[in-house]
C-alpha cells in the first residue's frame, strides 16, 4: 500500500482514493453539505484555505489546502497526452 503526502501531517492511501474535486464546483459543495451531517468529513487544512476535496472509498471526504492540479499530480502522477498516445499505439 502506497501513501500520498500532502503536507507533514496528512498521508492518504493511494489505492483508496476515488475522486479529487476542486472545492469551487457545485458538486463538491453538495457533497460537503451531505457529509457534514454524516460525520464523514475531515478538515485537514490546519487553518488554511480549503481548495481541494478528496473522496475516499469509505465515503469520507478529506478537505486539503493543496491546489487541485497539484493534488492530482501527487496522487496519479503527471500524465501527458503524448505519452498516453504512444502507449496506445505500441
C-alpha positions in Angstrom: 0.0 0.0 0.0 1.5 3.3 -1.0 0.6 6.6 0.7 0.4 10.1 -0.7 1.7 13.0 1.3 0.1 16.4 1.1 2.0 18.1 3.9 3.8 17.0 7.0 0.7 15.7 8.8 -1.6 14.4 6.0 -1.0 11.0 4.5 -3.6 9.1 2.5 -3.6 5.6 1.0 -3.4 6.0 -2.8 -5.5 2.9 -3.5 -8.5 4.1 -1.5 -8.9 7.5 -3.2 -11.9 7.5 -5.5 -12.0 11.1 -6.7 -10.4 14.5 -6.4 -12.6 17.5 -6.8 -11.9 21.3 -6.6 -13.9 22.9 -3.8 -15.2 25.7 -6.1 -17.5 23.3 -8.0 -21.2 22.9 -7.2 -20.9 19.1 -6.8 -18.2 19.4 -4.1 -20.4 21.9 -2.2 -23.3 19.4 -2.2 -21.0 16.6 -1.1 -19.7 18.7 1.8 -23.2 19.5 2.9 -24.3 15.9 2.9 -21.1 14.6 4.6 -21.2 17.3 7.3 -24.4 15.6 8.7 -23.0 12.1 8.3 -19.8 13.0 10.3 -17.6 11.7 7.4 -15.9 15.0 6.6 -12.3 15.5 7.7 -10.8 19.0 7.6 -7.1 18.6 7.1 -6.4 22.2 6.1 -4.9 23.2 9.5 -6.4 26.7 9.2 -5.5 27.4 5.6 -8.0 28.0 2.8 -9.5 24.7 1.6 -9.0 24.2 -2.2 -9.5 20.5 -2.9 -11.8 17.7 -1.6 -10.6 14.1 -1.8 -13.3 11.4 -1.8 -12.3 8.1 -0.3 -13.9 4.7 -1.0 -15.3 4.6 2.6 -17.4 7.7 1.9 -15.1 10.1 3.8 -14.3 13.5 2.3 -10.9 15.0 3.2 -10.6 18.7 2.7 -7.0 19.8 2.0 -5.4 23.2 1.2 -3.4 21.9 -1.8 -4.5 23.1 -5.3 -6.5 20.7 -7.4 -3.9 20.2 -10.1 -1.1 19.7 -7.6 -3.2 17.1 -5.7 -4.0 15.2 -8.9 -0.3 15.1 -9.8 0.7 13.9 -6.4 -1.9 11.1 -6.5 -1.9 9.8 -10.0 1.3 11.4 -11.4 1.8 13.7 -14.3 0.1 12.4 -17.4 0.9 13.9 -20.8 -1.2 13.4 -23.9 1.9 12.4 -26.0 2.9 9.7 -23.5 -0.7 8.2 -23.4 -1.0 8.1 -27.2 2.4 6.4 -27.6 1.3 3.7 -25.2 -1.9 3.0 -27.1 -0.1 2.7 -30.5 2.6 0.3 -29.3 
